[in-house]
Amino acid sequence: MNPDPMNNPNPQQSNPAEDEFFSGYSKLPRGVKRFLVKFIPLLFVGVALFGFFVPRLHDQFNSGKFARGDIQGFLVNAPVPHLLVPRKGKVESGSQFSRYLLSAPNKAGVSAKVTDHVGKWVNIKGTVAHRGNLTLMTASKAEPVGAPANAPAAPEPGVELGEFSLKGQILDGKCYPGVMKPGQGKTHRACAIRCISGGVPAVFLSQNDQGDPLYFLLADSAGKAVNKQVLDLVADPIEITGKVTQYGDLFLLQAEPSTYKLS
């Protein structure tokens, strides 16, 4: 007959006095201390590796650059408000101007305090973000100034390059240059929609045959900016067939948003 387990204590049962139990008013048990000595350094290493590699998977460390100060230029409004900034020094070829897209400091287009001065030389104080050939400046207001010495008399006319079918994605022209990171793709979709719906210029990012990024300001066939018409396609891989016009370092892609296709 098996002995009654209730009357036969387990000889393997540990002594309660030997169990390590931590309470705030007693010393840290040796076993817990040994565990923490090993675990805490590993935890820090794991956090550092997570913070280093995961953002790279989402292109969080983009190459956007920042500068803050006063910029003077000629303000134009088509197809979106942007500033023509005279290039310094002798320009052998290309445009006499750099073109800075404009937005408000928040997720919105520029206010009337800026657009009321379209067609004038102005001084704008704000933050410039640029990535490659894409440059955007935040502006709260513009102050009229005189034309700088030796300034070009007028902007060069656009050069029509023909019709192209281009594959890429729609992003907002403010966050991608570096205001937010990663600034593109599905990770940034919700933010980009907020920006574009608020009036921030919609930009189409494509690539040439060498893999270099190409930026196109989007407009409809009449040359008017597209914003709310493209919100359902932001960050999706799409193909746009339309007319491309070059204005210095700025490319304009004109096509009706209804013709955009998922690729």
C-alpha positions in Angstrom: 0.0 0.0 0.0 1.3 3.4 -1.0 1.9 5.7 2.0 -0.4 8.6 2.5 1.3 11.6 0.9 -0.3 13.9 3.4 1.5 12.0 6.2 4.8 11.7 4.3 6.3 15.2 3.5 8.3 15.4 0.2 11.9 15.0 1.1 12.9 17.1 -2.0 10.9 20.1 -0.8 13.2 23.1 -0.2 13.6 24.9 3.0 11.5 28.1 3.0 14.4 29.9 4.6 16.4 29.2 1.4 13.9 30.6 -1.1 14.9 33.9 -2.5 12.2 36.4 -2.2 12.7 40.2 -2.7 10.9 42.9 -0.8 11.6 46.6 -0.7 12.7 46.6 2.9 15.3 43.8 2.7 18.6 43.2 0.9 18.6 42.1 -2.7 19.0 38.3 -2.8 22.2 37.0 -4.4 20.4 35.1 -7.2 18.4 38.1 -8.2 21.5 40.3 -8.0 23.4 37.9 -10.3 20.5 37.9 -12.8 20.3 41.7 -12.9 24.1 42.1 -13.4 23.7 40.0 -16.6 20.3 41.2 -17.7 20.7 45.0 -17.4 23.8 45.3 -19.8 22.0 43.0 -22.3 18.9 45.1 -22.1 20.9 48.3 -22.9 22.7 46.6 -25.8 19.3 45.3 -27.1 17.8 48.8 -26.9 20.8 50.4 -28.7 20.7 47.8 -31.5 16.9 48.2 -31.8 17.3 52.0 -32.0 20.0 51.7 -34.6 18.7 49.1 -37.0 14.9 49.5 -36.9 14.9 53.2 -38.0 17.1 52.3 -40.9 14.6 49.8 -42.1 12.1 52.7 -42.5 14.7 55.2 -43.9 14.4 57.3 -40.7 17.9 58.6 -41.2 17.2 60.4 -44.5 19.6 62.9 -45.9 17.5 66.0 -45.4 19.3 69.2 -44.3 18.1 72.2 -42.4 18.9 75.9 -42.3 17.2 78.8 -40.7 17.4 82.4 -41.6 16.2 85.1 -44.0 15.8 84.3 -47.7 15.1 86.9 -50.3 13.5 86.0 -53.6 10.7 86.7 -56.1 7.4 85.2 -55.1 5.2 83.4 -57.6 2.0 81.5 -57.2 1.7 78.9 -60.0 1.1 76.1 -59.8 1.8 76.5 -56.0 3.3 79.3 -54.1 7.1 79.2 -54.3 10.1 81.5 -54.1 12.6 82.2 -56.9 15.9 82.7 -55.1 18.7 84.1 -57.3 21.8 81.9 -57.4 25.0 83.5 -56.2 28.1 83.8 -58.4 28.4 83.2 -62.1 25.9 80.7 -63.5 27.4 79.0 -66.6 24.3 77.1 -67.5 20.8 76.2 -66.2 18.5 78.5 -64.3 19.4 81.8 -62.7 17.1 80.8 -59.8 16.7 78.1 -57.2 13.0 77.3 -56.5 11.9 76.9 -52.9 8.4 75.5 -52.3 6.5 77.2 -49.5 4.3 76.0 -46.7 3.2 77.2 -43.3 5.1 76.1 -40.2 2.3 73.6 -39.5 0.6 71.1 -41.8 -0.9 73.7 -44.1 -0.2 75.9 -47.1 1.1 79.4 -46.7 -1.3 82.1 -45.5 -2.5 85.2 -47.2 0.3 87.1 -45.3 2.6 85.5 -47.9 0.5 85.1 -51.0 -0.7 88.8 -50.8 2.8 89.6 -52.1 2.8 87.4 -55.2 4.7 89.1 -58.1 7.0 91.0 -55.7 10.5 90.6 -54.3 10.1 89.6 -50.7 12.1 88.6 -47.6 11.0 85.5 -45.8 12.3 84.4 -42.4 11.8 80.7 -41.7 13.3 77.2 -41.9 14.6 75.7 -45.1 14.7 71.9 -45.5 16.3 70.4 -48.6 17.0 66.9 -49.9 18.6 66.6 -53.3 17.0 69.1 -55.6 13.8 69.3 -53.5 13.7 72.4 -51.2 10.9 73.7 -49.1 10.8 76.7 -46.8 8.3 77.3 -44.0 6.9 80.8 -44.0 4.5 82.7 -41.7 4.7 86.0 -43.5 6.6 87.8 -46.3 7.9 91.4 -46.3 8.3 93.3 -49.6 11.9 94.4 -50.4 13.7 95.9 -53.4 15.1 93.7 -56.1 18.7 92.8 -55.3 21.5 94.2 -57.5 22.1 92.3 -60.7 19.0 90.2 -60.1 17.6 88.5 -63.3 14.9 90.6 -64.9 12.4 87.8 -65.0 12.1 84.0 -64.5 13.0 81.9 -67.4 10.1 80.3 -69.2 9.4 76.6 -68.8 10.9 74.1 -71.2 8.5 71.5 -72.3 10.2 68.1 -72.3 7.3 66.0 -73.7 5.0 63.3 -72.4 6.3 60.6 -70.1 5.0 57.6 -68.1 6.6 57.6 -64.7 6.4 55.2 -61.8 6.8 56.3 -58.2 4.9 57.5 -55.2 3.2 60.7 -54.0 4.6 62.3 -50.9 4.3 65.7 -49.3 6.9 68.3 -50.2 7.5 69.3 -46.6 8.2 66.2 -44.6 10.3 64.3 -47.2 13.1 66.9 -47.3 13.7 66.2 -43.6 11.0 67.9 -41.5 9.8 64.5 -40.6 11.4 61.1 -40.8 11.1 58.8 -42.7 8.9 61.2 -44.7 7.9 58.6 -47.3 6.3 55.2 -47.7 3.5 53.5 -45.8 5.0 54.5 -42.5 4.5 58.2 -43.3 1.2 57.8 -45.2 -1.1 59.3 -42.5 1.1 62.3 -41.9 1.6 63.0 -45.7 -2.2 62.9 -46.2 -2.6 65.5 -43.4 0.0 67.7 -45.0 -1.3 67.5 -48.5 -4.9 68.0 -47.5 -3.8 71.1 -45.6 -2.2 72.7 -48.6 1.4 71.4 -48.5 2.6 70.8 -52.1 2.1 67.3 -53.4 5.3 65.9 -54.9 5.8 62.8 -57.1 9.0 60.9 -56.4 10.4 58.8 -59.2 13.8 57.5 -60.4 15.8 57.6 -63.6 17.5 54.6 -65.1 20.5 55.0 -62.8 18.3 55.0 -59.7 18.7 58.7 -59.0 15.7 60.4 -57.4 13.6 62.7 -59.5 11.0 65.1 -58.0 8.0 66.4 -59.8 5.5 69.0 -58.6 2.1 67.7 -59.4 -0.6 69.6 -61.3 -3.7 68.8 -63.4 -3.9 69.3 -67.1 -4.8 73.0 -66.6 -1.6 73.6 -64.5 -3.4 73.8 -61.1 -2.1 72.1 -58.0 -3.6 68.8 -57.0 -4.0 68.1 -53.3 -7.3 66.6 -52.2 -7.7 64.8 -55.5 -4.8 62.5 -54.8 -5.2 61.7 -51.1 -6.3 58.1 -51.7 -3.1 57.4 -53.6 -0.5 58.8 -51.2 2.4 56.4 -50.6 1.0 53.8 -53.0 3.1 52.7 -56.0 1.5 54.4 -58.9 2.1 55.3 -62.6 1.4 58.7 -64.0 1.4 59.6 -67.7 1.5 63.3 -68.4 3.3 66.3 -69.7 6.6 67.3 -68.1 7.8 70.9 -68.1 11.1 72.0 -66.6 11.5 75.3 -64.7 15.1 75.4 -63.8 15.7 72.8 -61.1 11.9 72.2 -60.7 10.0 69.7 -62.8 6.2 70.0 -63.3 4.2 66.9 -64.1 0.7 67.7 -65.5 -2.0 65.0 -65.7 -5.5 64.6 -64.5 -5.6 62.7 -61.1 -8.3 60.5 -62.5 -5.7 59.0 -64.9 -3.3 57.9 -62.2 -2.9 54.1 -62.1 -1.7 51.8 -59.4 1.5 50.0 -60.5 
